[in-house]
């Protein structure tokens, strides 16, 4: 088995074990589920925290289609398509369950919150920042810090929904979520275009 396959097997096993047994699940159980040596997990991920962050990161990035971020397409349409996919993945039942797991363990393991935040955004930031950079180079949007804009966009699209669900709240209806995403994208895009000069 090559290293990419081993890594994927570990991530799949870790996701399954974390979801059923919580963060305190043993690394031995994850290794057994992945059919690898425990040492392989540490060789690839370094620590349980890193493994958990990777599980969170992969959970969203594997489900989001970044092809909507086409610099030749209408900006609002492109960002809306991307945002809808990102929300669907980030707010899926399994990903919300992982967030609840982090919330439940926060008092004992506060560094997990950092892993959750990093994990959910880390894979989505580079393609979104690259998209904003491409738009700038083509003169389609104002000059901005592309990475900061990408981070703000991802956070604003999810709003408080993820935190609310992680704390056991009821999910927003699909129609309301769509309206929220549409309005967030519209407002965000409005800020990207140069203002007409007064004179």
C-alpha positions as CSV (number, residue, x, y, z in Angstrom):
1,X,0.0,0.0,0.0
2,X,1.5,3.4,-1.0
3,X,1.7,6.3,1.5
4,X,-1.4,8.2,0.0
5,X,-3.5,5.0,0.3
6,X,-2.3,4.5,3.9
7,X,-3.1,8.1,4.8
8,X,-6.6,7.8,3.3
9,X,-7.2,4.5,5.1
10,X,-6.2,6.2,8.4
11,X,-8.4,9.2,7.8
12,X,-11.4,7.0,6.9
13,X,-10.8,4.8,10.0
14,X,-10.3,7.8,12.3
15,X,-13.4,9.5,11.1
16,X,-15.5,6.4,11.7
17,X,-13.9,5.8,15.2
18,X,-14.1,9.4,16.3
19,X,-17.8,9.6,15.3
20,X,-18.7,6.4,17.2
21,X,-16.4,6.7,20.3
22,X,-15.5,10.4,20.5
23,X,-12.2,12.1,20.6
24,X,-10.9,9.9,23.5
25,X,-11.0,6.8,21.2
26,X,-7.8,5.0,21.3
27,X,-5.2,5.2,18.6
28,X,-4.9,1.4,18.7
29,X,-8.6,1.2,17.7
30,X,-8.0,3.6,14.8
31,X,-4.9,1.6,13.7
32,X,-6.9,-1.6,13.8
33,X,-9.8,-0.1,11.8
34,X,-7.3,1.2,9.2
35,X,-5.3,-2.1,9.1
36,X,-2.0,-0.3,9.8
37,X,0.5,-0.2,12.7
38,X,-0.1,2.4,15.4
39,X,3.4,3.8,14.6
40,X,2.2,4.5,11.0
41,X,-0.4,7.0,12.3
42,X,2.2,8.9,14.2
43,X,4.7,8.8,11.3
44,X,2.1,10.4,9.0
45,X,0.2,12.7,11.4
46,X,2.6,13.3,14.3
47,X,-0.1,13.4,17.0
48,X,-3.8,12.7,17.7
49,X,-4.6,16.4,17.5
50,X,-3.1,16.6,14.0
51,X,-5.0,13.5,13.0
52,X,-8.3,15.0,14.2
53,X,-7.6,18.3,12.4
54,X,-6.9,16.3,9.2
55,X,-10.2,14.4,9.6
56,X,-12.0,17.8,9.9
57,X,-10.1,19.2,7.0
58,X,-10.7,16.3,4.7
59,X,-14.4,16.1,5.7
60,X,-15.1,19.3,4.0
61,X,-12.5,19.5,1.2
62,X,-13.4,16.1,-0.2
63,X,-17.0,17.2,-0.6
64,X,-16.6,20.7,-2.1
65,X,-16.3,21.2,-5.8
66,X,-14.0,24.2,-6.3
67,X,-14.5,24.2,-10.1
68,X,-17.2,26.8,-9.6
69,X,-14.4,29.3,-8.9
70,X,-13.9,30.1,-12.6
71,X,-12.3,33.6,-13.1
72,X,-14.0,33.8,-16.5
73,X,-17.5,33.3,-15.0
74,X,-19.8,35.9,-13.4
75,X,-18.3,36.6,-9.9
76,X,-21.5,36.4,-8.0
77,X,-22.6,33.2,-9.8
78,X,-19.2,31.6,-9.2
79,X,-19.1,32.5,-5.5
80,X,-22.7,31.4,-4.9
81,X,-21.9,28.0,-6.5
82,X,-18.9,27.6,-4.3
83,X,-20.6,28.8,-1.2
84,X,-23.5,26.5,-1.6
85,X,-21.2,23.5,-1.9
86,X,-19.1,24.7,1.1
87,X,-22.2,25.1,3.3
88,X,-23.6,21.8,2.3
89,X,-20.4,20.0,3.2
90,X,-19.6,22.0,6.4
91,X,-23.1,21.6,7.7
92,X,-23.6,18.0,6.9
93,X,-24.8,15.7,9.7
94,X,-21.4,14.0,10.1
95,X,-19.4,17.3,10.1
96,X,-21.8,18.8,12.7
97,X,-21.4,15.7,14.7
98,X,-17.6,16.2,14.6
99,X,-18.1,19.8,15.8
100,X,-20.3,18.6,18.7
101,X,-17.5,16.2,19.6
102,X,-15.1,19.1,19.8
103,X,-17.5,21.2,21.9
104,X,-18.0,18.3,24.3
105,X,-14.2,17.9,24.8
106,X,-13.4,21.6,24.8
107,X,-12.9,21.8,28.6
108,X,-10.5,18.9,28.7
109,X,-8.8,19.6,25.4
110,X,-9.1,23.3,24.4
111,X,-6.6,23.0,21.5
112,X,-9.3,21.1,19.6
113,X,-11.2,24.3,18.9
114,X,-8.1,25.5,17.0
115,X,-8.1,22.2,15.1
116,X,-11.7,22.6,14.2
117,X,-11.3,26.1,12.9
118,X,-8.1,25.3,11.0
119,X,-9.5,22.0,9.7
120,X,-12.7,23.4,8.3
121,X,-11.0,26.3,6.4
122,X,-7.5,25.1,5.6
123,X,-8.3,23.2,2.5
124,X,-10.8,25.8,1.2
125,X,-8.6,28.9,1.7
126,X,-6.0,28.3,-1.1
127,X,-8.4,27.8,-4.0
128,X,-10.6,30.7,-2.9
129,X,-7.6,33.0,-2.3
130,X,-6.2,32.0,-5.8
131,X,-9.6,32.9,-7.3
132,X,-9.6,36.4,-5.7
133,X,-5.9,36.8,-6.9
134,X,-6.9,35.9,-10.5
135,X,-9.8,38.4,-10.4
136,X,-7.4,41.1,-9.2
137,X,-4.9,40.4,-11.9
138,X,-7.6,40.7,-14.5
139,X,-8.7,44.0,-13.0
140,X,-12.2,42.7,-12.2
141,X,-12.1,43.5,-8.5
142,X,-10.5,46.0,-6.1
143,X,-7.0,45.3,-4.7
144,X,-7.3,43.3,-1.5
145,X,-5.5,40.8,0.7
146,X,-6.8,37.6,-1.1
147,X,-6.2,35.3,1.8
148,X,-7.9,37.5,4.3
149,X,-10.8,38.0,1.9
150,X,-11.1,34.2,1.5
151,X,-11.1,33.7,5.2
152,X,-13.8,36.4,5.7
153,X,-15.9,34.9,3.0
154,X,-15.8,31.4,4.4
155,X,-16.7,32.6,7.9
156,X,-19.5,34.9,6.7
157,X,-21.1,32.2,4.5
158,X,-21.5,29.8,7.4
159,X,-22.5,32.6,9.8
160,X,-23.5,31.3,13.2
161,X,-25.1,28.2,11.9
162,X,-22.2,25.8,12.4
163,X,-21.7,26.9,16.0
164,X,-25.5,26.7,16.7
165,X,-25.7,23.2,15.3
166,X,-22.6,22.1,17.2
167,X,-24.4,23.2,20.4
168,X,-27.4,21.1,19.6
169,X,-29.6,23.7,17.9
170,X,-32.1,22.8,15.1
171,X,-30.9,23.2,11.6
172,X,-32.1,26.1,9.5
173,X,-34.5,25.2,6.6
174,X,-32.9,24.7,3.2
175,X,-34.9,27.6,1.8
176,X,-33.7,30.0,4.6
177,X,-30.1,28.7,4.3
178,X,-30.2,29.4,0.6
179,X,-31.6,33.0,1.1
180,X,-28.8,33.5,3.7
181,X,-26.1,32.4,1.3
182,X,-27.5,34.4,-1.6
183,X,-27.7,37.6,0.5
184,X,-24.2,37.0,2.0
185,X,-22.7,36.5,-1.4
186,X,-24.5,39.5,-2.8
187,X,-23.2,41.8,-0.1
188,X,-19.7,40.4,-0.3
189,X,-19.5,40.8,-4.1
190,X,-20.8,44.3,-3.8
191,X,-17.7,45.2,-1.7
192,X,-15.3,43.7,-4.4
193,X,-16.1,46.1,-7.2
194,X,-14.4,49.5,-7.5
195,X,-16.5,52.5,-6.5
196,X,-17.2,55.0,-9.3
197,X,-15.1,58.2,-8.9
198,X,-17.0,61.4,-8.2
199,X,-15.7,63.5,-11.0
